[in-house]
Amino acid sequence: MATRRTKKPVSPVALVGAGPHDPGLLTVLAVETLAAADVVVADPDVPSAVIESLSAEVLKIGDLDAPKPVRDAEAATAAVVSRARAGEKVVRLYASDPWLTRIGAADAQSLAKAKIPYRVVPGVSTSAAVATYAGVAPGSPVTFASTSGVFSSSGSVNSGSPFGGSEPVGPLTPPPFGTSRLGVGARPMSGLGGGPLGVGGGFGAPLGLGAPTGFGGLGVPSTPGDVDWGALAGAPGTLIVTASPAEIGKVATALVEHGRPGDTPVAVTVDGTTTDQRTVASTLDRIEADAAPMLNATATPPSEVVISIGQVVGSRPKLSWWETRALFGWTVLVPRTKEQAAILSDSLRAHGASPLEVPTIAVEPPRTAAPMERAITGLVSGRYQWVAFTSVNAVKAVQEKVEERSLDARAFAGVKVAAIGEATADALRAFGIRPDLIPSGQQSSEGLLEDWPEFDESLDLLDRVLLPRADIATDTLVAGVKDRGWQVDEVTAYRTVRAAPPPAPIREALKGGRVDAVVFTSSSTVRNLVGIAGKPHETTVIAVIGPATAATAQELGLRVDVQAAEASVPALVTALADFAAEHREELGKVGPLAARLPKPRRGSRR
């Protein structure tokens, strides 16, 4: 009897909205869906921070250098269908929301035609989020519009640019995306998740923006670019328009010509929800000229702007919260490895800064492997009562050696484990080890010694401690543990060497004063950064984590502007933010740093 082959079941394709540029605005369901995916087919303008966090295979539209290039939206749809039929969990990832673009609707139609089930995970609307981040509270009623269509909470209408362009305008339909994804006369689809008028019904007839029977609420105008500006100009409440920078004046003119007063308050925002966000407030009759300096301020012009129109814009000075953070607009150089910089960079972003991570230290294996091999043998044979880890690199070095012997975290059975810093503790947990001791106070050798127990013959079966660490580590921890009655086996788990110089543009920015601040977390980061990139410009703010780091900076001729109250990353970032806020108040500055802070000459640079 012949064996019957069974096909792998088809998983529903998830059409997921990535929301705006701030990756923190991903919904919980979107995060869970992406985490479970086998493959993600992403729009070209999905934030890179979202893409980099994915563990699944990523096919990015327009990335022609990829092993499996996906040239355009049609190829993306084909890839989604084929991978879903192969039984893989597929996510089609859109910027903003799947239903706010004709491409999302067309993909759903293609999946239905292929008899592949799908589900939709809405994303935060870019226009609504950008207005919020710009300090504009639209209130109700509010109308969201686009030069490639008009949409509201009921759905969306997409068309070509109303100003004569042949390509739709907007982040979801740039080249190589075409205009034929959901053409004029396309019929609504019923079926999976649909209602009598298609998924979610339709929208648009009240404003003359298309038939009310569009797919997923997407009515298709009978004529490309047919937007009823009279209806928009007369719409009550706030109007928020997404457009290309070149269309700011055209949008304003169209609204004024159709009845909106020329003195209506308006705000234009570029790079919304990012640390590069900028907003200019004006009126409809002046906004084109007033926004021009902002648009021309960067070498790469923005591809999209969000225009907020209405009386609520007048309250923006009181409601602006994103652009008024202490470090907003600052570029802060973080001279650490990328993994080590994560906590520090996240803290800086929370205060509005743009971290520029520059590795100053490269990690390499010890010159001689024998001492580490002996240490691991002692560990698995029960030689040690304690193992103390002072860094993530030490954890990784020991984990690698343990796994080389086909062992795992169970090799630490019966051994107590100490860790300095939450990052080190997290690395241990990822390995399967829960630390027994983390300093309750300062996360340093001194902090660990404050909590380190005295050796007690009646309680401790062994008196020996293993300390795997860097080749350049100080003797503070070793001496302190010995003073408490323990025997210490210190072993070089890894070597730290000076990293290669950063790219020329970074070196030039540092020396030319285009870096607002540098934060140093150790003496070695000071020495290494100066060694590989040179001294920062005299207008650059120098912030250090403690007195030892400050002394090293001063020895190298750097003027220290900020020193943390205690040796911790949160204290360092808080001190820098307080410094920035204090100087902004003195200079009467609000929002992004308009000019370099005047530097008091407390010492010369050697």
Secondary structure as the mmCIF struct_conf table of DSSP 4:
data_model
#
loop_
_struct_conf.conf_type_id
_struct_conf.id
_struct_conf.beg_label_comp_id
_struct_conf.beg_label_asym_id
_struct_conf.beg_label_seq_id
_struct_conf.end_label_comp_id
_struct_conf.end_label_asym_id
_struct_conf.end_label_seq_id
HELX_LH_PP_P HELX_LH_PP_P1 ALA A 2 ARG A 5
HELX_LH_PP_P HELX_LH_PP_P2 LYS A 7 PRO A 12
STRN STRN1 VAL A 13 GLY A 17
STRN STRN2 GLY A 19 GLY A 19
BEND BEND1 PRO A 20 HIS A 21
HELX_RH_3T_P HELX_RH_3T_P1 PRO A 23 LEU A 25
BEND BEND2 LEU A 26 LEU A 26
HELX_RH_AL_P HELX_RH_AL_P1 VAL A 28 ALA A 35
TURN_TY1_P TURN_TY1_P1 ALA A 36 ALA A 36
BEND BEND3 ASP A 38 ASP A 38
STRN STRN3 VAL A 39 ALA A 42
TURN_TY1_P TURN_TY1_P2 PRO A 44 ASP A 45
BEND BEND4 VAL A 46 VAL A 46
HELX_RH_AL_P HELX_RH_AL_P2 SER A 48 GLU A 52
TURN_TY1_P TURN_TY1_P3 SER A 53 SER A 53
BEND BEND5 ALA A 56 ALA A 56
STRN STRN4 GLU A 57 LYS A 60
STRN STRN5 ILE A 61 ILE A 61
TURN_TY1_P TURN_TY1_P4 GLY A 62 GLY A 62
TURN_TY1_P TURN_TY1_P5 LEU A 64 ASP A 65
BEND BEND6 ALA A 66 LYS A 68
STRN STRN6 VAL A 70 VAL A 70
BEND BEND7 ASP A 72 ASP A 72
HELX_RH_AL_P HELX_RH_AL_P3 ALA A 73 ARG A 85
TURN_TY1_P TURN_TY1_P6 ALA A 86 GLY A 87
STRN STRN7 VAL A 90 TYR A 94
BEND BEND8 ALA A 95 ALA A 95
STRN STRN8 SER A 96 SER A 96
HELX_RH_3T_P HELX_RH_3T_P2 PRO A 98 LEU A 100
BEND BEND9 THR A 101 THR A 101
HELX_RH_AL_P HELX_RH_AL_P4 ARG A 102 LYS A 113
TURN_TY1_P TURN_TY1_P7 ALA A 114 LYS A 115
STRN STRN9 TYR A 118 VAL A 121
HELX_RH_AL_P HELX_RH_AL_P5 THR A 126 TYR A 133
TURN_TY1_P TURN_TY1_P8 ALA A 134 GLY A 135
BEND BEND10 SER A 140 PRO A 141
STRN STRN10 VAL A 142 SER A 146
TURN_TY1_P TURN_TY1_P9 THR A 147 SER A 148
STRN STRN11 GLY A 149 SER A 152
TURN_TY1_P TURN_TY1_P10 SER A 153 SER A 154
STRN STRN12 GLY A 155 ASN A 158
BEND BEND11 GLY A 160 GLY A 160
TURN_TY1_P TURN_TY1_P11 PRO A 162 PHE A 163
BEND BEND12 GLY A 164 GLY A 164
BEND BEND13 SER A 166 GLU A 167
BEND BEND14 GLY A 170 GLY A 170
TURN_TY1_P TURN_TY1_P12 PRO A 171 LEU A 172
BEND BEND15 THR A 173 THR A 173
TURN_TY1_P TURN_TY1_P13 PRO A 175 PRO A 176
BEND BEND16 THR A 179 THR A 179
TURN_TY1_P TURN_TY1_P14 ARG A 181 LEU A 182
TURN_TY1_P TURN_TY1_P15 VAL A 184 GLY A 185
HELX_LH_PP_P HELX_LH_PP_P3 ALA A 186 PRO A 188
BEND BEND17 GLY A 191 GLY A 191
TURN_TY1_P TURN_TY1_P16 LEU A 192 GLY A 193
STRN STRN13 GLY A 195 GLY A 195
TURN_TY1_P TURN_TY1_P17 PRO A 196 LEU A 197
STRN STRN14 GLY A 198 GLY A 198
TURN_TY1_P TURN_TY1_P18 VAL A 199 GLY A 200
HELX_RH_3T_P HELX_RH_3T_P3 ALA A 205 LEU A 207
TURN_TY1_P TURN_TY1_P19 GLY A 208 GLY A 208
BEND BEND18 GLY A 210 GLY A 210
TURN_TY1_P TURN_TY1_P20 PRO A 212 THR A 213
STRN STRN15 PHE A 215 PHE A 215
TURN_TY1_P TURN_TY1_P21 GLY A 216 GLY A 217
STRN STRN16 LEU A 218 LEU A 218
BEND BEND19 SER A 222 THR A 223
TURN_TY1_P TURN_TY1_P22 PRO A 224 GLY A 225
HELX_RH_AL_P HELX_RH_AL_P6 TRP A 229 GLY A 234
BEND BEND20 PRO A 236 GLY A 237
STRN STRN17 THR A 238 ALA A 243
HELX_RH_3T_P HELX_RH_3T_P4 PRO A 245 GLU A 247
HELX_RH_AL_P HELX_RH_AL_P7 ILE A 248 GLU A 257
TURN_TY1_P TURN_TY1_P23 HIS A 258 GLY A 259
TURN_TY1_P TURN_TY1_P24 GLY A 262 ASP A 263
STRN STRN18 PRO A 265 VAL A 270
BEND BEND21 ASP A 271 ASP A 271
TURN_TY1_P TURN_TY1_P25 GLY A 272 THR A 273
BEND BEND22 THR A 274 THR A 274
TURN_TY1_P TURN_TY1_P26 THR A 275 ASP A 276
STRN STRN19 ARG A 278 THR A 283
TURN_TY1_P TURN_TY1_P27 LEU A 284 ARG A 286
HELX_RH_AL_P HELX_RH_AL_P8 ILE A 287 LEU A 295
TURN_TY1_P TURN_TY1_P28 ASN A 296 ASN A 296
BEND BEND23 ALA A 297 THR A 300
BEND BEND24 SER A 303 SER A 303
STRN STRN20 VAL A 305 ILE A 309
BEND BEND25 GLY A 310 GLY A 310
HELX_RH_3T_P HELX_RH_3T_P5 GLN A 311 SER A 315
HELX_RH_AL_P HELX_RH_AL_P9 ARG A 316 LEU A 319
BEND BEND26 TRP A 322 TRP A 322
TURN_TY1_P TURN_TY1_P29 GLU A 323 THR A 324
BEND BEND27 ARG A 325 ARG A 325
TURN_TY1_P TURN_TY1_P30 ALA A 326 GLY A 329
STRN STRN21 THR A 331 VAL A 334
BEND BEND28 ARG A 336 ARG A 336
HELX_RH_AL_P HELX_RH_AL_P10 LYS A 338 ALA A 350
TURN_TY1_P TURN_TY1_P31 HIS A 351 GLY A 352
STRN STRN22 SER A 354 GLU A 357
STRN STRN23 ILE A 361 GLU A 364
BEND BEND29 ARG A 367 ARG A 367
BEND BEND30 ALA A 369 ALA A 369
HELX_RH_AL_P HELX_RH_AL_P11 ALA A 370 VAL A 380
TURN_TY1_P TURN_TY1_P32 SER A 381 GLY A 382
BEND BEND31 GLN A 385 GLN A 385
STRN STRN24 TRP A 386 PHE A 389
BEND BEND32 SER A 391 SER A 391
HELX_RH_AL_P HELX_RH_AL_P12 VAL A 392 GLU A 404
TURN_TY1_P TURN_TY1_P33 ARG A 405 SER A 406
HELX_RH_3T_P HELX_RH_3T_P6 ALA A 409 PHE A 412
TURN_TY1_P TURN_TY1_P34 ALA A 413 GLY A 414
STRN STRN25 LYS A 416 ALA A 419
BEND BEND33 ILE A 420 GLY A 421
HELX_RH_AL_P HELX_RH_AL_P13 GLU A 422 PHE A 431
TURN_TY1_P TURN_TY1_P35 GLY A 432 GLY A 432
BEND BEND34 ASP A 436 ASP A 436
STRN STRN26 LEU A 437 LEU A 437
BEND BEND35 SER A 440 GLY A 441
BEND BEND36 GLN A 443 SER A 444
HELX_RH_AL_P HELX_RH_AL_P14 SER A 445 ASP A 451
HELX_LH_PP_P HELX_LH_PP_P4 TRP A 452 PHE A 455
TURN_TY1_P TURN_TY1_P36 GLU A 457 LEU A 459
BEND BEND37 LEU A 461 LEU A 461
STRN STRN27 ARG A 464 ALA A 470
TURN_TY1_P TURN_TY1_P37 ASP A 471 ILE A 472
BEND BEND38 ASP A 475 ASP A 475
HELX_RH_AL_P HELX_RH_AL_P15 THR A 476 ASP A 483
TURN_TY1_P TURN_TY1_P38 ARG A 484 GLY A 485
STRN STRN28 GLN A 487 ARG A 498
HELX_LH_PP_P HELX_LH_PP_P5 ALA A 499 PRO A 503
HELX_RH_AL_P HELX_RH_AL_P16 ALA A 504 LYS A 511
TURN_TY1_P TURN_TY1_P39 GLY A 512 GLY A 513
STRN STRN29 ALA A 517 PHE A 520
BEND BEND39 SER A 522 SER A 522
HELX_RH_AL_P HELX_RH_AL_P17 SER A 523 ALA A 533
HELX_LH_PP_P HELX_LH_PP_P6 LYS A 535 HIS A 537
TURN_TY1_P TURN_TY1_P40 GLU A 538 THR A 539
BEND BEND40 THR A 540 THR A 540
STRN STRN30 VAL A 541 VAL A 544
BEND BEND41 ILE A 545 GLY A 546
HELX_RH_AL_P HELX_RH_AL_P18 PRO A 547 GLU A 555
TURN_TY1_P TURN_TY1_P41 LEU A 556 GLY A 557
HELX_LH_PP_P HELX_LH_PP_P7 LEU A 558 VAL A 560
STRN STRN31 VAL A 562 GLN A 563
BEND BEND42 ALA A 565 SER A 568
HELX_RH_AL_P HELX_RH_AL_P19 VAL A 569 LEU A 587
TURN_TY1_P TURN_TY1_P42 GLY A 588 GLY A 588
BEND BEND43 GLY A 591 PRO A 592
BEND BEND44 ALA A 595 ALA A 595
HELX_LH_PP_P HELX_LH_PP_P8 ARG A 596 PRO A 600
BEND BEND45 ARG A 602 GLY A 603
#
